[in-house]
Every structure is written in structure tokens, then in C-alpha cells.
Amino acid sequence: MHIEKLTPQIGAVIREINLNEKTTDTLIEKIKEAFYNHLVIFIEDQDIDPRQFIRFSKHFGELGAYPFVKGMDHFPEIVEVRKKKDEKINFGGLWHTDTSYLPEPPASSILYAVEIPPVGGDTLFSNMYLAYENLTPAYKAILSNLRGYNTSDKADAAVTRTHRMADSPKNTKSIKTSAFHPIVRTHPITKKLSLYCSNAHTTHIEGMSNEESKGILQFLFSQQTKEEYTCRYKWKKGTIALWDNIACQHNALNDYHGFERVMYRITHRGAKPY
């Protein structure tokens, strides 16, 4: 197994492993170590079917579900993330953490690249540990007890799931899709602190109006996406990406109109943020 960093701050590519072969406990532990060290890992050159994808994903936690789109007919754990040739809107095309509006947001997410456009379609990732660590002590003190209101209704994010909801609608009446979460979140595994809010889903700070919250949130959103905290990955067919949904954000670039892009997506259940 060969590991190569994408940037000093975040991201690593893993090569020279074959997930069609039996995965040993030692191999899984090495992958987990790379995952926690780099926050997002890309395992290239894999040729697996949905059943194998599910089996591999279970090594990293209990599988969850996406609230707005049904899973595949024979594999409900997998949501097909597709942008068709004639579509202009892509799924997840803005900076965000996955479904942070849930009371217990997913701990991590995993994608398998099935069909990739010949050009474009890269994904950006950003390190939320660094976004927090590089704030001044005075600003950290201001944020220490604040909670942000996260909702699925924020327009820029809601529009990105329009096509997939139309293709595979799901009844969400029983699912709560708004929640207050700490803006400074403690990772349950590493115990490190990260910024946990996003321009996609966070509307205001608890106890403040949207207008009063705007200055703080806009500063944090710009802090979260500074270039020096990020990496960029150019997808290859057969790549598996696993990212920490607590400690990083991502943005799927929408620069490949006229081409189809198909990914299989699974999330891992998380806990109430603290």
C-alpha cells in the first residue's frame, strides 16, 4: 500500500491495493490511520460492484441514509449521485458538510466513481481543524458557546438536489431536517476542535437574528474555504473517496455541462455534535 499526500494540509491518495481481494484487519487499520491523518483519502484503481462497495464501507462505521433521495432498488444503502448530460445543476455543488441539518449528522461519507466526465468534475476539500486553529484566541473565546441553526431549506443547497429528488423521491415527513449545532465541534475520535457550520446549511446563530449573525457567519465561511486549507482531486473511474464529515468540508465543481457523471454514495451514521 502506497500513500501520497495531495497537500500538506489535507488529502492523500492510496495506491497498490486491490479491494477485490480479501481485506485483512491490518489493511483496514492502515486505511483508517490514513483517513484520520489526512481527513480525506482516495483509493484509486478499484473495480467493485455495489455489494462489494457496501461491504467495504461497513469497515468504517454503521451505514446511514440520505433523507431526500431513495437508495438504489437492490442496494438501498447506496444513493446514486448522477448529473445527466442535459442537466445544468449538480448534486452538492457548493461548500458544505453532508446533511449537517440532521440532529445526528453523518460521521463520514464515501463515494465510488462509476462514470467520470473526460474533463472537469473535480472536488475540493477543506480542513476544518485548521480553519479553527488559525483563529485568534479572542475570536475562539467568542465562538466557544455559540450554536448555529442548520436547515435543509437554504435555497442554494436545496436546488442542488432537485433532479435527484425528482428521479427517486423519498417521504421525508418523519425526518427532522433542521437542528442547532455547536459552531466549534469536538471530534469524538481525535478530540480535536473544528469549525462546524457552512454557507450551505447554516442560517443564523442561536439567540441572534439572521442580520445580527451575518457578520460572524460570513467571516467563518470565508475562513473555512481559504485556499491554504484545501486540496483538489481530479477523479478517475474506479476511485473510492472516504472523507471525515466532522472535520472537513467539500465542494463538487460544476464545470462539465454536456457530460454525464455517476457516483455511488454511502454515509456513516454519526452522533449528536458537542
C-alpha positions as CSV (number, residue, x, y, z in Angstrom):
1,M,0.0,0.0,0.0
2,H,1.4,3.4,-1.1
3,I,0.2,6.7,0.4
4,E,0.9,10.0,-1.3
5,K,-0.2,13.4,0.2
6,L,-2.2,15.7,-2.0
7,T,-1.3,18.8,0.0
8,P,0.5,19.2,3.4
9,Q,-2.9,20.2,4.9
10,I,-5.4,17.7,3.7
11,G,-5.9,14.7,1.4
12,A,-4.0,11.6,0.4
13,V,-4.1,9.1,-2.5
14,I,-3.7,5.4,-1.7
15,R,-2.5,3.1,-4.4
16,E,-1.3,-0.5,-4.8
17,I,-4.2,-2.2,-3.0
18,N,-7.0,-4.3,-4.5
19,L,-10.3,-4.3,-2.7
20,N,-11.5,-7.3,-4.8
21,E,-9.1,-9.4,-2.7
22,K,-9.8,-10.2,0.9
23,T,-9.2,-7.2,3.1
24,T,-7.3,-8.0,6.3
25,D,-7.7,-6.3,9.6
26,T,-4.2,-4.9,9.3
27,L,-5.0,-3.3,5.9
28,I,-8.2,-1.7,7.2
29,E,-6.4,-0.3,10.2
30,K,-3.8,1.3,7.9
31,I,-6.6,2.8,5.8
32,K,-8.3,4.2,9.0
33,E,-5.0,5.7,10.2
34,A,-4.5,7.4,6.8
35,F,-8.1,8.6,7.0
36,Y,-7.8,10.3,10.4
37,N,-4.4,11.7,9.5
38,H,-5.5,13.2,6.1
39,L,-9.3,13.7,6.6
40,V,-10.0,12.6,3.0
41,I,-8.4,9.6,1.2
42,F,-8.7,8.5,-2.4
43,I,-8.2,4.8,-3.1
44,E,-7.5,4.5,-6.8
45,D,-7.9,1.8,-9.5
46,Q,-10.7,-0.2,-7.9
47,D,-13.2,-2.4,-9.8
48,I,-16.0,-3.3,-7.4
49,D,-19.8,-3.9,-7.6
50,P,-22.4,-2.4,-5.3
51,R,-22.3,-5.4,-2.9
52,Q,-18.5,-5.1,-2.6
53,F,-18.8,-1.3,-2.1
54,I,-21.3,-1.8,0.8
55,R,-19.1,-4.5,2.4
56,F,-16.0,-2.3,2.3
57,S,-18.0,0.8,3.6
58,K,-19.1,-1.2,6.7
59,H,-15.5,-1.3,7.9
60,F,-15.7,2.4,8.7
61,G,-19.0,2.6,10.7
62,E,-22.7,1.8,10.7
63,L,-24.3,2.8,7.4
64,G,-26.8,5.7,7.3
65,A,-29.2,7.0,4.8
66,Y,-29.7,10.3,2.8
67,P,-33.0,11.9,3.9
68,F,-34.2,13.2,0.5
69,V,-33.4,10.6,-2.1
70,K,-34.1,6.9,-2.1
71,G,-31.3,4.4,-2.4
72,M,-30.8,2.0,-5.3
73,D,-33.5,-0.6,-5.8
74,H,-31.5,-3.6,-4.7
75,F,-29.0,-1.7,-2.6
76,P,-30.9,0.9,-0.6
77,E,-27.7,1.9,1.3
78,I,-26.3,3.4,-1.9
79,V,-27.6,6.7,-3.3
80,E,-26.7,7.2,-7.0
81,V,-25.3,10.7,-7.4
82,R,-25.8,11.4,-11.1
83,K,-25.6,14.5,-13.3
84,K,-27.1,13.8,-16.7
85,K,-25.8,15.3,-20.0
86,D,-28.7,17.7,-20.3
87,E,-28.6,18.9,-16.7
88,K,-27.0,22.2,-15.5
89,I,-27.3,21.6,-11.7
90,N,-25.0,19.2,-9.9
91,F,-25.5,17.4,-6.6
92,G,-23.6,19.1,-3.8
93,G,-22.1,21.9,-5.9
94,L,-21.2,24.3,-3.0
95,W,-19.1,24.2,0.1
96,H,-20.8,22.0,2.8
97,T,-20.7,19.2,5.2
98,D,-23.1,16.4,4.4
99,T,-26.6,16.9,5.9
100,S,-25.4,19.0,8.9
101,Y,-29.1,19.9,9.3
102,L,-29.8,16.5,10.8
103,P,-29.9,16.1,14.6
104,E,-27.2,13.4,14.3
105,P,-25.3,14.2,11.1
106,P,-23.2,11.5,9.4
107,A,-19.7,11.0,10.7
108,S,-18.2,10.3,7.3
109,S,-19.1,9.8,3.6
110,I,-17.8,7.5,0.9
111,L,-18.1,7.8,-2.9
112,Y,-17.2,5.4,-5.7
113,A,-16.6,6.9,-9.1
114,V,-18.6,4.9,-11.7
115,E,-18.6,7.3,-14.7
116,I,-16.4,10.4,-14.9
117,P,-16.5,13.2,-17.5
118,P,-13.4,13.5,-19.7
119,V,-12.7,16.9,-18.3
120,G,-13.9,18.8,-15.2
121,G,-15.8,17.5,-12.3
122,D,-13.1,17.8,-9.7
123,T,-13.9,18.1,-6.0
124,L,-12.4,20.4,-3.4
125,F,-11.9,19.6,0.3
126,S,-11.0,21.9,3.2
127,N,-9.6,21.2,6.6
128,M,-11.9,22.4,9.4
129,Y,-9.3,21.8,12.1
130,L,-7.0,24.4,10.5
131,A,-9.9,26.7,10.0
132,Y,-10.5,26.7,13.7
133,E,-6.8,26.5,14.9
134,N,-5.8,29.6,12.9
135,L,-8.4,31.9,14.6
136,T,-7.1,34.2,17.3
137,P,-7.7,33.3,21.0
138,A,-10.1,36.2,21.4
139,Y,-12.2,35.0,18.5
140,K,-12.2,31.4,19.7
141,A,-13.5,32.7,23.0
142,I,-16.4,34.4,21.3
143,L,-17.3,31.2,19.4
144,S,-16.9,28.8,22.3
145,N,-20.6,28.7,23.4
146,L,-22.3,29.6,20.2
147,R,-24.7,27.3,18.3
148,G,-25.6,27.6,14.6
149,Y,-29.0,26.8,13.2
150,N,-28.7,24.4,10.3
151,T,-31.5,23.7,7.9
152,S,-32.1,21.8,4.6
153,D,-34.2,24.8,3.3
154,K,-31.4,27.2,2.5
155,A,-32.0,27.8,-1.2
156,D,-28.5,27.4,-2.7
157,A,-28.2,24.0,-1.2
158,A,-31.8,22.9,-1.8
159,V,-31.6,23.5,-5.5
160,T,-28.6,21.1,-5.9
161,R,-30.8,18.0,-5.0
162,T,-33.7,19.0,-7.3
163,H,-33.1,16.5,-10.1
164,R,-32.3,13.5,-7.9
165,M,-35.3,14.1,-5.7
166,A,-37.5,14.1,-8.9
167,D,-35.9,10.8,-10.1
168,S,-36.0,9.0,-6.7
169,P,-38.4,10.8,-4.3
170,K,-38.4,9.9,-0.7
171,N,-41.0,10.6,2.0
172,T,-39.3,13.0,4.5
173,K,-42.3,13.9,6.7
174,S,-41.0,11.9,9.6
175,I,-37.4,13.2,9.3
176,K,-36.3,16.3,11.1
177,T,-34.2,18.4,8.8
178,S,-33.2,21.3,11.0
179,A,-31.0,21.4,14.1
180,F,-28.8,23.7,16.3
181,H,-25.2,22.5,16.5
182,P,-22.1,23.9,18.2
183,I,-20.1,26.1,15.8
184,V,-17.0,24.7,17.5
185,R,-17.3,21.0,17.4
186,T,-15.3,18.3,19.2
187,H,-14.3,15.3,17.1
188,P,-15.4,12.1,19.0
189,I,-12.3,10.1,17.9
190,T,-9.5,12.7,17.7
191,K,-10.9,15.0,20.3
192,K,-9.7,18.0,18.2
193,L,-11.8,21.1,17.7
194,S,-13.1,22.1,14.3
195,L,-15.4,24.8,12.8
196,Y,-18.8,23.2,12.2
197,C,-21.0,25.5,10.2
198,S,-21.4,26.0,6.4
199,N,-22.7,28.5,3.9
200,A,-24.9,25.7,2.5
201,H,-26.9,25.0,5.6
202,T,-26.2,27.5,8.5
203,T,-28.6,30.5,8.6
204,H,-28.1,32.1,11.9
205,I,-26.7,31.8,15.4
206,E,-28.9,30.8,18.3
207,G,-30.3,33.8,20.1
208,M,-29.5,36.2,17.2
209,S,-31.4,37.3,14.2
210,N,-30.1,36.5,10.7
211,E,-28.9,40.1,10.3
212,E,-27.1,40.0,13.7
213,S,-25.5,36.7,12.8
214,K,-24.4,37.7,9.3
215,G,-21.1,39.3,10.1
216,I,-19.9,36.3,12.2
217,L,-21.1,33.7,9.8
218,Q,-19.7,35.3,6.7
219,F,-16.3,35.6,8.3
220,L,-16.4,32.0,9.3
221,F,-17.5,30.8,5.8
222,S,-14.6,32.7,4.3
223,Q,-12.2,31.3,6.9
224,Q,-13.4,27.7,6.1
225,T,-12.6,27.9,2.4
226,K,-9.1,29.6,2.4
227,E,-7.0,28.1,-0.3
228,E,-4.2,27.1,2.1
229,Y,-6.5,24.7,3.9
230,T,-7.7,22.8,0.8
231,C,-6.9,20.1,-1.7
232,R,-8.4,19.4,-5.1
233,Y,-8.9,15.9,-6.5
234,K,-9.3,15.1,-10.2
235,W,-11.5,12.0,-10.3
236,K,-10.6,8.8,-12.1
237,K,-13.0,6.0,-12.8
238,G,-12.7,3.4,-10.1
239,T,-11.6,5.7,-7.3
240,I,-13.1,5.4,-3.8
241,A,-13.1,8.6,-1.7
242,L,-13.7,8.5,2.1
243,W,-13.9,11.8,4.0
244,D,-14.4,12.9,7.6
245,N,-17.7,14.8,7.6
246,I,-16.9,16.3,11.0
247,A,-13.5,17.8,10.3
248,C,-13.7,18.8,6.6
249,Q,-16.0,20.4,4.0
250,H,-16.2,19.7,0.3
251,N,-17.4,21.3,-2.9
252,A,-18.2,19.3,-6.1
253,L,-17.3,21.6,-9.0
254,N,-20.0,22.0,-11.7
255,D,-17.8,22.6,-14.7
256,Y,-18.7,19.7,-17.0
257,H,-22.0,20.5,-18.7
258,G,-22.8,18.1,-21.6
259,F,-21.2,15.1,-19.9
260,E,-22.6,12.5,-17.5
261,R,-21.1,11.9,-14.1
262,V,-22.2,9.0,-11.9
263,M,-21.0,8.2,-8.4
264,Y,-22.3,5.8,-5.7
265,R,-22.6,7.4,-2.3
266,I,-22.8,5.9,1.2
267,T,-22.8,7.7,4.5
268,H,-21.9,6.5,8.0
269,R,-24.1,7.2,11.0
270,G,-22.9,9.9,13.4
271,A,-23.8,11.2,16.8
272,K,-25.2,14.5,18.2
273,P,-22.4,17.1,17.8
274,Y,-20.9,18.5,21.0
